[in-house]
Amino acid sequence: MPHRYPLHTDVEARCLCCESMQHFLFASPTDHVVCEHCRRHLGDDKAERRDREHVALWRSIVAARDAAAAEAGESAEQAAAEAASTIAGLASERDQLRVGAIDGSGETGAALRRDLEGELVRRAERATELTNRRLDRAMVALWRLQAFHHPDPRKPGTCSCGRALPSCPESRVLEGVRQEMRDWEARNLALLRDGKRHGLPAEHPEVPTAAGSGSDRDGRPSRR
């Protein structure tokens, strides 16, 4: 049966043999939608070998996702720690400026006001922007991982990957940060709708894909 995937370009499709998502380069609509791992065991007489290789393939896929989940969790923790440190530093600078600016007639107060209007403000804005970008990258990694690992509404107590929720390491990692992810997504959706820079990934269903819209170097709408 002919497939409907684009020809002569790299596409991601589900293998009709092992059902894993794989990259294909089709030259004809009659090409088999079967990944390289499965081409060796097509045919009814190779069922036992096929099953062994499918188990090995899925184990490698799960291992890769386990590693991605661990890395995403570490990135999120690091971004949160850096954000807390930056916020504490800015709060300390703010308090120092506030105390010094009480006596506005003195040289110290005037100098502090100048700093507040100049270099300190720029430093604070830059530090906040860098922290937000690190947090965005960590949250995007977790958001993408959640596409494969979230509670299945059709099977209570089961992850969307098919394992029981307590047995799924990715779901255990995500469970502790799902509320933070929802809050982050809501904040960035508000920025998107206001036409400001946001951290949502390009594949998010709310992110427009039309060419020619204003965007920054990350492919996000520019800050206005």
Secondary structure, 3 states (H helix, E strand, C coil): CCCCCCECCEEEEECCCCCCEEEEEECCCCCCCCCCCCHHHCCHHHHHHHHHHHHHHHHHHHHHHHHHHHHHHHHHHHHHHHHHHHHHHHHHHHHHHHHHCCCCCCHHHHHHHHHHHCHHHHHHHHHHHHHHHHHHHHHHHHHHHHCCCCECCCCCCEECCCCEHHHCHHHHHHHCCHHHHHHHHHHHHHHHHCCCCCCCCCCCCCCCCCCCCCCCCCCCCCCC
